[in-house]
Amino acid sequence: MKTVFIICGLFACSLLFSQERDTSFTMCGDGKAWPYYHPDLTIEGDFWEVKKHFRTDYPLDLFKTLENNTGIITVQFKVNCKGETGDFSTQQCDFKYQPNIMDERIINYFLAKSKTLSGWLPGKNEEGEAVNHHKFFSFRIKEGVLIQILPK
């Protein structure tokens, strides 16, 4: 009986993690990624459009009622030379930058919204070629209220 639980657990975990991995996303060239700040990675519109994207359907009434609803959620990802995104990951911490676990619904909201953000304009290297980038957004949340999005 114990073996059955272990096998089922391993199977469920493999399904869960395999669904998180996007095999259609590929990096350009040698696969290396430049930092988000150099050369300039931008997005169509401006930072106000990014803020609007994350705040448009923010479920404040729900998030205010949840436990574990204060801290910082960081969503990291890569943008390839074509402006496509992939390799998403998340981290959470409290306001003193100590590890913290926030409610999964809040984390999933920011992860899903980050995945739907489009219009990336990759920067170019010294040779004028579009390059891959690392990118992140950090969301400061206090008692379910989104108070800040970084970097600006």
N, C-alpha and C positions, 0 to 999 in steps of 0.2 A: 504494500500500500504506500509506503514511504517513497519508494522508487517511482511510482506513478505520479505523485505530487511533484517530485523533482523534475521529471521529464516534462510534465505539463507546464511547470514554472519556467523551465528553460525555453520551451516552445513559445510560450506567451511573451517572454522577454525578447526573443529573437524577432518575433513579429512586430512588437512595439518599436524596437530600435531600427529595424529594417525600414519601417514606414517613415522614420525621421530622416533617413539618409536620402538625399536627392541625387540620384545617379545621373540625371540629365544635365546638371550644372557642371561645367568644366571651366577651368582657368585657361587663359590664353598663354601662348608661348611656353616659357619654362615653368609656368605655374607659380612663380614668386609673386608676392603681393606687396605693393608699396603701402606706407602708412596712410591713414585717412587724410592727413593734412598736406602731403607733398607727393607728387605734384597734385594740384588742386582737383579734388573730386567734388563735383557739384551736382545739384539736382535741379531739374526744370522748376521754375518759379523761384522761391526763396525759402528761408527758414520758416517764415510764417505759414507757408503751404504745408511744410512738414508738421508744424504744430497743429494746424487745422486737420490734417490727416489723422493724427492720433487722438484728437479731442472730439471729432465729429460724432461718433456714436459711443463715447466713453460711458459705460454703465455706472455712473456715480452712485445712484440709489442702491444698487446691489453691492458695489465695492465698499461702501461706507458701513455696511452691516456685517461684513466678513471679519473673522479673526485673522490675525497675521496679515494685516493690510497696511503696515507702515514699513518703509525701507526704500532701498534703491534696487531697481531691476535694470540690469544691463543686457542688451541684446547685441551680440557681435555677429558679424557676417562678412562675406567677401563680395566685392563687385568686380566682375571681369571686364576686360577691355571693350566688351560689347554693351556694357551697362546692365548685364544680367546679374542677379543676386543668388547666393547659395551659401552652404556651409554655416548655417545659423546655429548659435548656441546662446544660452542664458546664464547669468549669474545673479545672485541676490546678496545683499548685505544690509546692515542697519545704517543709521546716519553716522555712526562712528567707524564705518567700514569694516565691521566684524561680520563674519558669515551669519546669514539670517535666512530663514525659509519663509517665504510669503505664500499666500493662498495661491493655489495652482490656477485658479480662474483668472487672476490678475496677470500672472506670468504668461498664460496662454493668450490673453488679449493682446499684450504687447508683442509677443512673438508673431502672432497671426497678422497684426497690423504692419509689422516690419516687413513681413514677407510680401505684402501687397503694395508696398511703397515702390513706385516706378518712376521712370524719367531720369535715371542716373546718367551723368555725363562724365565719363572717366577722364582723368588728367592725362597729359602726354609727357613722355620722357624727353630727354635732351635731343633725341633724334626725331621728335615729333610724332612718335607712335603712341597710340592709346595703351594704357597699362592697367594691370589688375590692382585692386586696392583692398585693404582692410577697412572696415567701417564699424562704428558702434553708436548706439544711442543709450543713454542712461536716463531712467525715469525715476524721479524722486516723488514718492507717494507718502502722504501723511494721513492716517486714518481713512484710507480709501480715496483721498482727494489727490489728483495729479497736480503737483505744485511746480515742477520744473522738468524741462527736457534739455539734456546736454548731449554733445556739444552744440553750441549755437552757431 
